[in-house]
Amino acid sequence: MSNKALRHILIAAVVFGTASFVGEIVKAGQLSQPKPTPGDVIKAFSEDASKMMFVARLAVSDHGGATLDPEHFLLAFIQQSANTMGRFVAPEWPLPRLEAEIAKTLKAFPKPSEEADVSPGPRTTRLLVAAAEIAVAEGSASVRPEDLLRAMINDQGTAGNLLRQAGVTAEGITSVMRRPSK
């Protein structure tokens, strides 16, 4: 993993405000840089990606979960970027159907208490690492929501399965994002 990708991940930890997330990366022996300052957040995550992270955290409170999981991010992406998301899915997968499938999955999880510190789960940690690597590989200065979505396609949980069933592909996302929106 590149140092630039690690920096993006560290900045995600600042966004999430959780020391345990940084601790997981340190324990894995992947961290050699000092903790970034809050001002670095703007450089690593686009404004839209930061909003999506915030909405994903709210989804944990609204829909349940012990940790912040990729399903929360997918729900946030649909809620924040419905027009964009609609360009990625197959016609037989309207967004309300996709949203209902995610909500059904999340309903099985208990809702956390208001005092609970909801931190990213292991799948979300992998998602953020993969999204940062995608952004770095493309020479991007920041992680965008589309980078998170592209990384989510490879998730082995419900979020990735639903995206694949809905016909979402990394190539399709890249193709759509290169075209100007109508």
VMD Tcl script that builds the backbone (N, CA, C; Angstrom):
set m [mol new atoms 546]
animate dup $m
set s [atomselect $m all]
$s set {name element resname resid chain x y z} {
  {N N MET 1 A 0.843 -1.168 0.000}
  {CA C MET 1 A 0.000 0.000 0.000}
  {C C MET 1 A 0.892 1.236 0.000}
  {N N SER 2 A 0.514 2.210 -0.804}
  {CA C SER 2 A 1.336 3.414 -0.902}
  {C C SER 2 A 1.125 4.322 0.305}
  {N N ASN 3 A 2.119 5.177 0.552}
  {CA C ASN 3 A 1.999 6.131 1.654}
  {C C ASN 3 A 0.846 7.093 1.426}
  {N N LYS 4 A 0.598 7.449 0.161}
  {CA C LYS 4 A -0.496 8.364 -0.132}
  {C C LYS 4 A -1.840 7.709 0.203}
  {N N ALA 5 A -1.998 6.430 -0.122}
  {CA C ALA 5 A -3.230 5.723 0.213}
  {C C ALA 5 A -3.392 5.633 1.723}
  {N N LEU 6 A -2.299 5.365 2.429}
  {CA C LEU 6 A -2.359 5.310 3.894}
  {C C LEU 6 A -2.779 6.652 4.478}
  {N N ARG 7 A -2.298 7.709 3.887}
  {CA C ARG 7 A -2.669 9.042 4.375}
  {C C ARG 7 A -4.174 9.256 4.220}
  {N N HIS 8 A -4.737 8.834 3.075}
  {CA C HIS 8 A -6.182 8.942 2.880}
  {C C HIS 8 A -6.924 8.166 3.960}
  {N N ILE 9 A -6.436 6.991 4.299}
  {CA C ILE 9 A -7.085 6.167 5.314}
  {C C ILE 9 A -6.993 6.834 6.676}
  {N N LEU 10 A -5.849 7.384 6.991}
  {CA C LEU 10 A -5.707 8.095 8.260}
  {C C LEU 10 A -6.671 9.266 8.340}
  {N N ILE 11 A -6.839 9.941 7.246}
  {CA C ILE 11 A -7.736 11.085 7.236}
  {C C ILE 11 A -9.172 10.617 7.427}
  {N N ALA 12 A -9.496 9.438 6.910}
  {CA C ALA 12 A -10.822 8.870 7.176}
  {C C ALA 12 A -11.012 8.678 8.666}
  {N N ALA 13 A -9.958 8.283 9.348}
  {CA C ALA 13 A -10.045 8.109 10.800}
  {C C ALA 13 A -10.347 9.433 11.490}
  {N N VAL 14 A -9.780 10.510 10.985}
  {CA C VAL 14 A -10.065 11.826 11.556}
  {C C VAL 14 A -11.528 12.177 11.297}
  {N N VAL 15 A -12.009 11.893 10.076}
  {CA C VAL 15 A -13.402 12.169 9.745}
  {C C VAL 15 A -14.314 11.389 10.682}
  {N N PHE 16 A -13.985 10.111 10.901}
  {CA C PHE 16 A -14.811 9.282 11.764}
  {C C PHE 16 A -14.599 9.618 13.226}
  {N N GLY 17 A -13.486 10.256 13.536}
  {CA C GLY 17 A -13.218 10.643 14.907}
  {C C GLY 17 A -13.031 9.461 15.827}
  {N N THR 18 A -12.439 8.408 15.331}
  {CA C THR 18 A -12.299 7.220 16.154}
  {C C THR 18 A -10.851 6.767 16.233}
  {N N ALA 19 A -10.353 6.684 17.440}
  {CA C ALA 19 A -8.984 6.227 17.652}
  {C C ALA 19 A -8.863 4.742 17.360}
  {N N SER 20 A -9.941 3.982 17.551}
  {CA C SER 20 A -9.859 2.539 17.314}
  {C C SER 20 A -9.588 2.239 15.848}
  {N N PHE 21 A -10.102 3.088 14.941}
  {CA C PHE 21 A -9.865 2.888 13.521}
  {C C PHE 21 A -8.381 3.059 13.204}
  {N N VAL 22 A -7.770 4.105 13.757}
  {CA C VAL 22 A -6.332 4.305 13.586}
  {C C VAL 22 A -5.581 3.142 14.213}
  {N N GLY 23 A -6.035 2.715 15.390}
  {CA C GLY 23 A -5.384 1.607 16.079}
  {C C GLY 23 A -5.366 0.332 15.261}
  {N N GLU 24 A -6.453 0.045 14.539}
  {CA C GLU 24 A -6.505 -1.145 13.692}
  {C C GLU 24 A -5.421 -1.091 12.615}
  {N N ILE 25 A -5.232 0.068 12.030}
  {CA C ILE 25 A -4.231 0.214 10.973}
  {C C ILE 25 A -2.823 0.121 11.562}
  {N N VAL 26 A -2.613 0.725 12.730}
  {CA C VAL 26 A -1.306 0.664 13.382}
  {C C VAL 26 A -0.968 -0.777 13.735}
  {N N LYS 27 A -1.949 -1.505 14.309}
  {CA C LYS 27 A -1.722 -2.900 14.681}
  {C C LYS 27 A -1.385 -3.750 13.464}
  {N N ALA 28 A -1.972 -3.422 12.347}
  {CA C ALA 28 A -1.708 -4.177 11.127}
  {C C ALA 28 A -0.326 -3.866 10.561}
  {N N GLY 29 A 0.394 -2.927 11.185}
  {CA C GLY 29 A 1.740 -2.591 10.745}
  {C C GLY 29 A 1.775 -1.806 9.460}
  {N N GLN 30 A 0.681 -1.134 9.141}
  {CA C GLN 30 A 0.605 -0.418 7.879}
  {C C GLN 30 A 0.810 1.079 8.033}
  {N N LEU 31 A 1.051 1.535 9.222}
  {CA C LEU 31 A 1.090 2.969 9.450}
  {C C LEU 31 A 2.476 3.412 9.881}
  {N N SER 32 A 3.005 4.365 9.151}
  {CA C SER 32 A 4.298 4.899 9.530}
  {C C SER 32 A 4.306 6.421 9.518}
  {N N GLN 33 A 3.163 7.018 9.202}
  {CA C GLN 33 A 3.090 8.469 9.124}
  {C C GLN 33 A 2.419 9.034 10.372}
  {N N PRO 34 A 2.711 10.281 10.718}
  {CA C PRO 34 A 2.030 10.892 11.851}
  {C C PRO 34 A 0.554 11.119 11.525}
  {N N LYS 35 A -0.248 11.231 12.573}
  {CA C LYS 35 A -1.676 11.479 12.408}
  {C C LYS 35 A -1.872 12.819 11.694}
  {N N PRO 36 A -2.746 12.850 10.665}
  {CA C PRO 36 A -2.968 14.104 9.937}
  {C C PRO 36 A -3.765 15.093 10.771}
  {N N THR 37 A -3.680 16.331 10.399}
  {CA C THR 37 A -4.459 17.371 11.080}
  {C C THR 37 A -5.856 17.421 10.466}
  {N N PRO 38 A -6.838 17.977 11.167}
  {CA C PRO 38 A -8.181 18.072 10.600}
  {C C PRO 38 A -8.217 18.823 9.271}
  {N N GLY 39 A -7.316 19.745 9.068}
  {CA C GLY 39 A -7.270 20.468 7.799}
  {C C GLY 39 A -6.933 19.573 6.624}
  {N N ASP 40 A -6.265 18.444 6.892}
  {CA C ASP 40 A -5.937 17.493 5.827}
  {C C ASP 40 A -7.168 16.775 5.290}
  {N N VAL 41 A -8.242 16.745 6.076}
  {CA C VAL 41 A -9.449 16.034 5.668}
  {C C VAL 41 A -9.930 16.537 4.320}
  {N N ILE 42 A -9.912 17.834 4.143}
  {CA C ILE 42 A -10.399 18.438 2.905}
  {C C ILE 42 A -9.587 17.938 1.720}
  {N N LYS 43 A -8.309 17.728 1.926}
  {CA C LYS 43 A -7.448 17.294 0.835}
  {C C LYS 43 A -7.684 15.841 0.454}
  {N N ALA 44 A -8.059 14.988 1.401}
  {CA C ALA 44 A -8.154 13.562 1.129}
  {C C ALA 44 A -9.531 13.103 0.680}
  {N N PHE 45 A -10.580 13.714 1.179}
  {CA C PHE 45 A -11.923 13.315 0.804}
  {C C PHE 45 A -12.650 14.504 0.219}
  {N N SER 46 A -13.270 14.256 -0.926}
  {CA C SER 46 A -14.038 15.339 -1.532}
  {C C SER 46 A -15.177 15.712 -0.592}
  {N N GLU 47 A -15.745 16.864 -0.819}
  {CA C GLU 47 A -16.869 17.313 0.010}
  {C C GLU 47 A -18.017 16.308 -0.058}
  {N N ASP 48 A -18.288 15.803 -1.263}
  {CA C ASP 48 A -19.368 14.823 -1.419}
  {C C ASP 48 A -19.070 13.527 -0.675}
  {N N ALA 49 A -17.813 13.083 -0.688}
  {CA C ALA 49 A -17.448 11.863 0.031}
  {C C ALA 49 A -17.565 12.075 1.537}
  {N N SER 50 A -17.188 13.245 2.012}
  {CA C SER 50 A -17.320 13.547 3.439}
  {C C SER 50 A -18.788 13.562 3.858}
  {N N LYS 51 A -19.648 14.133 3.016}
  {CA C LYS 51 A -21.084 14.130 3.303}
  {C C LYS 51 A -21.612 12.699 3.323}
  {N N MET 52 A -21.151 11.902 2.380}
  {CA C MET 52 A -21.598 10.518 2.315}
  {C C MET 52 A -21.197 9.757 3.579}
  {N N MET 53 A -19.993 10.009 4.086}
  {CA C MET 53 A -19.561 9.360 5.327}
  {C C MET 53 A -20.458 9.761 6.487}
  {N N PHE 54 A -20.816 11.032 6.534}
  {CA C PHE 54 A -21.689 11.516 7.593}
  {C C PHE 54 A -23.058 10.839 7.513}
  {N N VAL 55 A -23.626 10.773 6.310}
  {CA C VAL 55 A -24.937 10.151 6.116}
  {C C VAL 55 A -24.864 8.652 6.428}
  {N N ALA 56 A -23.749 8.014 6.100}
  {CA C ALA 56 A -23.581 6.590 6.419}
  {C C ALA 56 A -23.606 6.376 7.931}
  {N N ARG 57 A -22.954 7.269 8.664}
  {CA C ARG 57 A -22.984 7.167 10.134}
  {C C ARG 57 A -24.405 7.349 10.660}
  {N N LEU 58 A -25.162 8.265 10.071}
  {CA C LEU 58 A -26.561 8.450 10.466}
  {C C LEU 58 A -27.386 7.202 10.170}
  {N N ALA 59 A -27.060 6.525 9.073}
  {CA C ALA 59 A -27.787 5.307 8.699}
  {C C ALA 59 A -27.642 4.225 9.762}
  {N N VAL 60 A -26.509 4.193 10.445}
  {CA C VAL 60 A -26.331 3.223 11.527}
  {C C VAL 60 A -27.370 3.502 12.615}
  {N N SER 61 A -27.534 4.753 12.987}
  {CA C SER 61 A -28.510 5.119 14.019}
  {C C SER 61 A -29.942 4.854 13.552}
  {N N ASP 62 A -30.209 5.167 12.293}
  {CA C ASP 62 A -31.571 5.038 11.763}
  {C C ASP 62 A -31.973 3.595 11.458}
  {N N HIS 63 A -31.014 2.800 10.961}
  {CA C HIS 63 A -31.347 1.458 10.474}
  {C C HIS 63 A -30.750 0.327 11.289}
  {N N GLY 64 A -29.767 0.624 12.121}
  {CA C GLY 64 A -29.178 -0.402 12.964}
  {C C GLY 64 A -27.786 -0.805 12.529}
  {N N GLY 65 A -27.106 -1.459 13.448}
  {CA C GLY 65 A -25.762 -1.955 13.197}
  {C C GLY 65 A -24.849 -1.662 14.369}
  {N N ALA 66 A -23.955 -2.583 14.648}
  {CA C ALA 66 A -22.986 -2.381 15.728}
  {C C ALA 66 A -21.779 -1.605 15.231}
  {N N THR 67 A -21.531 -1.693 13.922}
  {CA C THR 67 A -20.413 -0.986 13.304}
  {C C THR 67 A -20.907 -0.315 12.028}
  {N N LEU 68 A -20.100 0.578 11.508}
  {CA C LEU 68 A -20.380 1.221 10.231}
  {C C LEU 68 A -19.944 0.248 9.138}
  {N N ASP 69 A -20.904 -0.213 8.344}
  {CA C ASP 69 A -20.632 -1.232 7.332}
  {C C ASP 69 A -20.873 -0.700 5.920}
  {N N PRO 70 A -20.364 -1.411 4.904}
  {CA C PRO 70 A -20.563 -0.961 3.521}
  {C C PRO 70 A -22.029 -0.758 3.146}
  {N N GLU 71 A -22.936 -1.514 3.754}
  {CA C GLU 71 A -24.358 -1.327 3.462}
  {C C GLU 71 A -24.821 0.075 3.847}
  {N N HIS 72 A -24.271 0.606 4.928}
  {CA C HIS 72 A -24.599 1.974 5.334}
  {C C HIS 72 A -24.090 2.976 4.285}
  {N N PHE 73 A -22.899 2.704 3.746}
  {CA C PHE 73 A -22.350 3.574 2.699}
  {C C PHE 73 A -23.187 3.499 1.429}
  {N N LEU 74 A -23.627 2.303 1.064}
  {CA C LEU 74 A -24.437 2.163 -0.142}
  {C C LEU 74 A -25.767 2.911 0.022}
  {N N LEU 75 A -26.377 2.772 1.170}
  {CA C LEU 75 A -27.611 3.498 1.438}
  {C C LEU 75 A -27.363 5.008 1.366}
  {N N ALA 76 A -26.272 5.457 1.938}
  {CA C ALA 76 A -25.920 6.883 1.891}
  {C C ALA 76 A -25.690 7.344 0.450}
  {N N PHE 77 A -25.019 6.515 -0.346}
  {CA C PHE 77 A -24.762 6.886 -1.739}
  {C C PHE 77 A -26.084 7.062 -2.482}
  {N N ILE 78 A -27.013 6.132 -2.278}
  {CA C ILE 78 A -28.312 6.236 -2.944}
  {C C ILE 78 A -29.036 7.501 -2.501}
  {N N GLN 79 A -29.012 7.771 -1.213}
  {CA C GLN 79 A -29.718 8.938 -0.691}
  {C C GLN 79 A -29.067 10.250 -1.121}
  {N N GLN 80 A -27.765 10.294 -1.210}
  {CA C GLN 80 A -27.052 11.523 -1.543}
  {C C GLN 80 A -26.882 11.738 -3.047}
  {N N SER 81 A -26.866 10.650 -3.801}
  {CA C SER 81 A -26.540 10.750 -5.229}
  {C C SER 81 A -27.480 9.894 -6.073}
  {N N ALA 82 A -28.765 10.039 -5.850}
  {CA C ALA 82 A -29.734 9.197 -6.554}
  {C C ALA 82 A -29.617 9.332 -8.076}
  {N N ASN 83 A -29.454 10.545 -8.577}
  {CA C ASN 83 A -29.339 10.727 -10.028}
  {C C ASN 83 A -28.118 10.010 -10.581}
  {N N THR 84 A -27.004 10.133 -9.881}
  {CA C THR 84 A -25.783 9.462 -10.325}
  {C C THR 84 A -25.948 7.956 -10.209}
  {N N MET 85 A -26.442 7.491 -9.079}
  {CA C MET 85 A -26.592 6.052 -8.861}
  {C C MET 85 A -27.514 5.446 -9.900}
  {N N GLY 86 A -28.563 6.160 -10.277}
  {CA C GLY 86 A -29.490 5.670 -11.291}
  {C C GLY 86 A -28.823 5.421 -12.632}
  {N N ARG 87 A -27.706 6.066 -12.882}
  {CA C ARG 87 A -26.966 5.879 -14.145}
  {C C ARG 87 A -26.124 4.607 -14.121}
  {N N PHE 88 A -25.904 4.041 -12.936}
  {CA C PHE 88 A -25.040 2.865 -12.809}
  {C C PHE 88 A -25.798 1.543 -12.817}
  {N N VAL 89 A -27.058 1.544 -12.385}
  {CA C VAL 89 A -27.786 0.289 -12.188}
  {C C VAL 89 A -28.551 -0.119 -13.439}
  {N N ALA 90 A -28.799 -1.432 -13.542}
  {CA C ALA 90 A -29.574 -1.975 -14.652}
  {C C ALA 90 A -31.026 -1.516 -14.521}
  {N N PRO 91 A -31.742 -1.390 -15.646}
  {CA C PRO 91 A -33.126 -0.892 -15.617}
  {C C PRO 91 A -34.058 -1.708 -14.713}
  {N N GLU 92 A -33.809 -3.008 -14.602}
  {CA C GLU 92 A -34.682 -3.839 -13.771}
  {C C GLU 92 A -34.406 -3.681 -12.269}
  {N N TRP 93 A -33.460 -2.801 -11.932}
  {CA C TRP 93 A -33.136 -2.523 -10.530}
  {C C TRP 93 A -33.378 -1.045 -10.229}
  {N N PRO 94 A -34.638 -0.624 -10.122}
  {CA C PRO 94 A -34.887 0.777 -9.760}
  {C C PRO 94 A -34.335 1.049 -8.358}
  {N N LEU 95 A -33.953 2.276 -8.116}
  {CA C LEU 95 A -33.334 2.630 -6.831}
  {C C LEU 95 A -34.199 2.310 -5.619}
  {N N PRO 96 A -35.526 2.503 -5.680}
  {CA C PRO 96 A -36.326 2.127 -4.504}
  {C C PRO 96 A -36.185 0.635 -4.152}
  {N N ARG 97 A -36.058 -0.207 -5.164}
  {CA C ARG 97 A -35.858 -1.643 -4.911}
  {C C ARG 97 A -34.520 -1.883 -4.219}
  {N N LEU 98 A -33.482 -1.251 -4.724}
  {CA C LEU 98 A -32.152 -1.403 -4.141}
  {C C LEU 98 A -32.136 -0.885 -2.700}
  {N N GLU 99 A -32.739 0.271 -2.497}
  {CA C GLU 99 A -32.798 0.859 -1.159}
  {C C GLU 99 A -33.578 -0.041 -0.196}
  {N N ALA 100 A -34.675 -0.624 -0.664}
  {CA C ALA 100 A -35.483 -1.511 0.180}
  {C C ALA 100 A -34.705 -2.768 0.565}
  {N N GLU 101 A -33.927 -3.300 -0.368}
  {CA C GLU 101 A -33.121 -4.500 -0.076}
  {C C GLU 101 A -32.066 -4.198 0.989}
  {N N ILE 102 A -31.448 -3.039 0.899}
  {CA C ILE 102 A -30.440 -2.656 1.897}
  {C C ILE 102 A -31.106 -2.454 3.255}
  {N N ALA 103 A -32.225 -1.735 3.264}
  {CA C ALA 103 A -32.929 -1.473 4.517}
  {C C ALA 103 A -33.374 -2.769 5.176}
  {N N LYS 104 A -33.806 -3.731 4.356}
  {CA C LYS 104 A -34.228 -5.030 4.897}
  {C C LYS 104 A -33.056 -5.735 5.581}
  {N N THR 105 A -31.893 -5.664 4.976}
  {CA C THR 105 A -30.699 -6.268 5.570}
  {C C THR 105 A -30.335 -5.575 6.877}
  {N N LEU 106 A -30.359 -4.243 6.869}
  {CA C LEU 106 A -29.966 -3.488 8.056}
  {C C LEU 106 A -30.974 -3.620 9.195}
  {N N LYS 107 A -32.220 -3.894 8.859}
  {CA C LYS 107 A -33.257 -4.024 9.881}
  {C C LYS 107 A -32.945 -5.190 10.834}
  {N N ALA 108 A -32.191 -6.164 10.361}
  {CA C ALA 108 A -31.847 -7.316 11.187}
  {C C ALA 108 A -30.868 -6.956 12.303}
  {N N PHE 109 A -30.203 -5.813 12.178}
  {CA C PHE 109 A -29.224 -5.400 13.180}
  {C C PHE 109 A -29.894 -4.540 14.245}
  {N N PRO 110 A -29.458 -4.685 15.501}
  {CA C PRO 110 A -30.015 -3.812 16.540}
  {C C PRO 110 A -29.527 -2.376 16.357}
  {N N LYS 111 A -30.363 -1.442 16.767}
  {CA C LYS 111 A -29.964 -0.030 16.702}
  {C C LYS 111 A -29.045 0.269 17.877}
  {N N PRO 112 A -27.974 1.008 17.624}
  {CA C PRO 112 A -27.063 1.342 18.731}
  {C C PRO 112 A -27.682 2.397 19.650}
  {N N SER 113 A -27.194 2.441 20.868}
  {CA C SER 113 A -27.654 3.480 21.786}
  {C C SER 113 A -27.114 4.821 21.301}
  {N N GLU 114 A -27.730 5.885 21.761}
  {CA C GLU 114 A -27.302 7.218 21.340}
  {C C GLU 114 A -25.885 7.527 21.787}
  {N N GLU 115 A -25.445 6.900 22.868}
  {CA C GLU 115 A -24.102 7.150 23.394}
  {C C GLU 115 A -23.043 6.287 22.712}
  {N N ALA 116 A -23.465 5.330 21.935}
  {CA C ALA 116 A -22.518 4.387 21.333}
  {C C ALA 116 A -21.567 5.089 20.373}
  {N N ASP 117 A -20.308 4.698 20.433}
  {CA C ASP 117 A -19.307 5.191 19.484}
  {C C ASP 117 A -19.260 4.193 18.335}
  {N N VAL 118 A -19.892 4.545 17.242}
  {CA C VAL 118 A -19.965 3.645 16.093}
  {C C VAL 118 A -18.706 3.818 15.271}
  {N N SER 119 A -17.929 2.760 15.188}
  {CA C SER 119 A -16.693 2.832 14.419}
  {C C SER 119 A -16.800 1.940 13.184}
  {N N PRO 120 A -15.935 2.145 12.225}
  {CA C PRO 120 A -15.958 1.324 11.014}
  {C C PRO 120 A -15.642 -0.134 11.339}
  {N N GLY 121 A -16.391 -1.031 10.728}
  {CA C GLY 121 A -16.127 -2.450 10.868}
  {C C GLY 121 A -14.991 -2.858 9.949}
  {N N PRO 122 A -14.559 -4.116 10.029}
  {CA C PRO 122 A -13.448 -4.588 9.189}
  {C C PRO 122 A -13.714 -4.445 7.690}
  {N N ARG 123 A -14.948 -4.705 7.253}
  {CA C ARG 123 A -15.254 -4.564 5.824}
  {C C ARG 123 A -15.175 -3.103 5.399}
  {N N THR 124 A -15.582 -2.191 6.269}
  {CA C THR 124 A -15.495 -0.766 5.948}
  {C C THR 124 A -14.044 -0.317 5.904}
  {N N THR 125 A -13.232 -0.845 6.805}
  {CA C THR 125 A -11.799 -0.524 6.768}
  {C C THR 125 A -11.215 -0.941 5.420}
  {N N ARG 126 A -11.545 -2.146 4.976}
  {CA C ARG 126 A -11.064 -2.606 3.660}
  {C C ARG 126 A -11.618 -1.726 2.542}
  {N N LEU 127 A -12.887 -1.321 2.663}
  {CA C LEU 127 A -13.513 -0.456 1.660}
  {C C LEU 127 A -12.775 0.873 1.549}
  {N N LEU 128 A -12.466 1.486 2.678}
  {CA C LEU 128 A -11.777 2.784 2.667}
  {C C LEU 128 A -10.362 2.659 2.113}
  {N N VAL 129 A -9.681 1.566 2.458}
  {CA C VAL 129 A -8.340 1.336 1.910}
  {C C VAL 129 A -8.423 1.190 0.398}
  {N N ALA 130 A -9.365 0.374 -0.073}
  {CA C ALA 130 A -9.504 0.152 -1.518}
  {C C ALA 130 A -9.884 1.446 -2.244}
  {N N ALA 131 A -10.783 2.239 -1.666}
  {CA C ALA 131 A -11.179 3.507 -2.302}
  {C C ALA 131 A -9.999 4.467 -2.388}
  {N N ALA 132 A -9.193 4.512 -1.329}
  {CA C ALA 132 A -8.008 5.378 -1.356}
  {C C ALA 132 A -7.032 4.905 -2.420}
  {N N GLU 133 A -6.864 3.602 -2.545}
  {CA C GLU 133 A -5.959 3.068 -3.566}
  {C C GLU 133 A -6.467 3.370 -4.969}
  {N N ILE 134 A -7.781 3.307 -5.172}
  {CA C ILE 134 A -8.362 3.651 -6.474}
  {C C ILE 134 A -8.084 5.119 -6.787}
  {N N ALA 135 A -8.310 5.987 -5.813}
  {CA C ALA 135 A -8.082 7.426 -6.023}
  {C C ALA 135 A -6.618 7.698 -6.355}
  {N N VAL 136 A -5.715 7.064 -5.622}
  {CA C VAL 136 A -4.280 7.262 -5.856}
  {C C VAL 136 A -3.894 6.740 -7.241}
  {N N ALA 137 A -4.403 5.565 -7.595}
  {CA C ALA 137 A -4.070 4.975 -8.904}
  {C C ALA 137 A -4.524 5.869 -10.056}
  {N N GLU 138 A -5.596 6.602 -9.865}
  {CA C GLU 138 A -6.096 7.496 -10.911}
  {C C GLU 138 A -5.487 8.885 -10.832}
  {N N GLY 139 A -4.586 9.077 -9.872}
  {CA C GLY 139 A -3.938 10.368 -9.742}
  {C C GLY 139 A -4.838 11.434 -9.136}
  {N N SER 140 A -5.875 11.019 -8.468}
  {CA C SER 140 A -6.813 11.965 -7.867}
  {C C SER 140 A -6.247 12.527 -6.571}
  {N N ALA 141 A -6.565 13.772 -6.309}
  {CA C ALA 141 A -6.122 14.417 -5.074}
  {C C ALA 141 A -7.042 14.082 -3.915}
  {N N SER 142 A -8.208 13.492 -4.212}
  {CA C SER 142 A -9.147 13.166 -3.143}
  {C C SER 142 A -9.942 11.909 -3.472}
  {N N VAL 143 A -10.490 11.306 -2.437}
  {CA C VAL 143 A -11.376 10.153 -2.589}
  {C C VAL 143 A -12.777 10.686 -2.819}
  {N N ARG 144 A -13.398 10.238 -3.906}
  {CA C ARG 144 A -14.747 10.678 -4.255}
  {C C ARG 144 A -15.751 9.581 -3.918}
  {N N PRO 145 A -17.039 9.897 -3.843}
  {CA C PRO 145 A -18.035 8.854 -3.598}
  {C C PRO 145 A -17.963 7.721 -4.622}
  {N N GLU 146 A -17.652 8.064 -5.863}
  {CA C GLU 146 A -17.570 7.037 -6.906}
  {C C GLU 146 A -16.418 6.064 -6.631}
  {N N ASP 147 A -15.342 6.551 -6.013}
  {CA C ASP 147 A -14.236 5.667 -5.642}
  {C C ASP 147 A -14.702 4.678 -4.569}
  {N N LEU 148 A -15.491 5.188 -3.612}
  {CA C LEU 148 A -16.045 4.313 -2.574}
  {C C LEU 148 A -16.979 3.275 -3.200}
  {N N LEU 149 A -17.803 3.710 -4.152}
  {CA C LEU 149 A -18.733 2.794 -4.808}
  {C C LEU 149 A -17.979 1.737 -5.613}
  {N N ARG 150 A -16.948 2.165 -6.338}
  {CA C ARG 150 A -16.145 1.194 -7.107}
  {C C ARG 150 A -15.495 0.172 -6.186}
  {N N ALA 151 A -15.013 0.620 -5.048}
  {CA C ALA 151 A -14.418 -0.315 -4.093}
  {C C ALA 151 A -15.488 -1.234 -3.507}
  {N N MET 152 A -16.690 -0.712 -3.314}
  {CA C MET 152 A -17.775 -1.483 -2.717}
  {C C MET 152 A -18.208 -2.657 -3.592}
  {N N ILE 153 A -18.016 -2.562 -4.893}
  {CA C ILE 153 A -18.389 -3.644 -5.798}
  {C C ILE 153 A -17.676 -4.942 -5.404}
  {N N ASN 154 A -16.475 -4.828 -4.866}
  {CA C ASN 154 A -15.700 -6.011 -4.478}
  {C C ASN 154 A -16.008 -6.507 -3.070}
  {N N ASP 155 A -16.892 -5.803 -2.357}
  {CA C ASP 155 A -17.275 -6.236 -1.009}
  {C C ASP 155 A -17.962 -7.593 -1.094}
  {N N GLN 156 A -17.633 -8.479 -0.176}
  {CA C GLN 156 A -18.220 -9.817 -0.173}
  {C C GLN 156 A -19.510 -9.906 0.640}
  {N N GLY 157 A -19.963 -8.784 1.179}
  {CA C GLY 157 A -21.208 -8.758 1.944}
  {C C GLY 157 A -22.386 -8.370 1.068}
  {N N THR 158 A -23.461 -8.016 1.723}
  {CA C THR 158 A -24.704 -7.665 1.031}
  {C C THR 158 A -24.523 -6.491 0.078}
  {N N ALA 159 A -23.788 -5.467 0.474}
  {CA C ALA 159 A -23.616 -4.286 -0.389}
  {C C ALA 159 A -23.010 -4.672 -1.732}
  {N N GLY 160 A -21.914 -5.399 -1.710}
  {CA C GLY 160 A -21.277 -5.820 -2.954}
  {C C GLY 160 A -22.162 -6.744 -3.771}
  {N N ASN 161 A -22.821 -7.685 -3.093}
  {CA C ASN 161 A -23.718 -8.601 -3.802}
  {C C ASN 161 A -24.850 -7.856 -4.491}
  {N N LEU 162 A -25.463 -6.905 -3.789}
  {CA C LEU 162 A -26.552 -6.136 -4.393}
  {C C LEU 162 A -26.072 -5.307 -5.582}
  {N N LEU 163 A -24.908 -4.694 -5.444}
  {CA C LEU 163 A -24.378 -3.905 -6.561}
  {C C LEU 163 A -24.133 -4.789 -7.782}
  {N N ARG 164 A -23.544 -5.947 -7.558}
  {CA C ARG 164 A -23.285 -6.854 -8.691}
  {C C ARG 164 A -24.596 -7.342 -9.305}
  {N N GLN 165 A -25.593 -7.690 -8.462}
  {CA C GLN 165 A -26.896 -8.119 -8.975}
  {C C GLN 165 A -27.569 -7.009 -9.775}
  {N N ALA 166 A -27.354 -5.765 -9.351}
  {CA C ALA 166 A -27.962 -4.621 -10.029}
  {C C ALA 166 A -27.199 -4.209 -11.284}
  {N N GLY 167 A -26.148 -4.963 -11.608}
  {CA C GLY 167 A -25.403 -4.694 -12.836}
  {C C GLY 167 A -24.378 -3.587 -12.737}
  {N N VAL 168 A -24.041 -3.155 -11.525}
  {CA C VAL 168 A -23.055 -2.091 -11.351}
  {C C VAL 168 A -21.658 -2.689 -11.510}
  {N N THR 169 A -20.857 -2.059 -12.354}
  {CA C THR 169 A -19.482 -2.503 -12.578}
  {C C THR 169 A -18.526 -1.324 -12.454}
  {N N ALA 170 A -17.278 -1.635 -12.148}
  {CA C ALA 170 A -16.260 -0.577 -12.066}
  {C C ALA 170 A -16.118 0.121 -13.413}
  {N N GLU 171 A -16.169 -0.653 -14.487}
  {CA C GLU 171 A -16.036 -0.083 -15.829}
  {C C GLU 171 A -17.208 0.846 -16.133}
  {N N GLY 172 A -18.412 0.441 -15.726}
  {CA C GLY 172 A -19.591 1.271 -15.946}
  {C C GLY 172 A -19.514 2.587 -15.185}
  {N N ILE 173 A -19.038 2.513 -13.945}
  {CA C ILE 173 A -18.889 3.733 -13.141}
  {C C ILE 173 A -17.878 4.661 -13.795}
  {N N THR 174 A -16.737 4.114 -14.196}
  {CA C THR 174 A -15.703 4.915 -14.839}
  {C C THR 174 A -16.237 5.550 -16.112}
  {N N SER 175 A -16.949 4.781 -16.914}
  {CA C SER 175 A -17.483 5.289 -18.166}
  {C C SER 175 A -18.483 6.419 -17.928}
  {N N VAL 176 A -19.387 6.229 -16.988}
  {CA C VAL 176 A -20.388 7.249 -16.700}
  {C C VAL 176 A -19.740 8.517 -16.144}
  {N N MET 177 A -18.737 8.346 -15.293}
  {CA C MET 177 A -18.125 9.522 -14.662}
  {C C MET 177 A -17.284 10.330 -15.647}
  {N N ARG 178 A -16.878 9.732 -16.725}
  {CA C ARG 178 A -16.092 10.472 -17.725}
  {C C ARG 178 A -16.974 11.286 -18.656}
  {N N ARG 179 A -18.278 10.937 -18.723}
  {CA C ARG 179 A -19.215 11.669 -19.571}
  {C C ARG 179 A -19.813 12.817 -18.781}
  {N N PRO 180 A -20.056 13.940 -19.422}
  {CA C PRO 180 A -20.743 15.037 -18.721}
  {C C PRO 180 A -22.179 14.630 -18.414}
  {N N SER 181 A -22.689 15.058 -17.252}
  {CA C SER 181 A -24.079 14.721 -16.908}
  {C C SER 181 A -25.030 15.566 -17.750}
  {N N LYS 182 A -26.203 15.038 -17.932}
  {CA C LYS 182 A -27.216 15.709 -18.783}
  {C C LYS 182 A -28.014 16.698 -18.001}
}
mol reanalyze $m
mol bondsrecalc $m
mol representation Tube
mol addrep $m
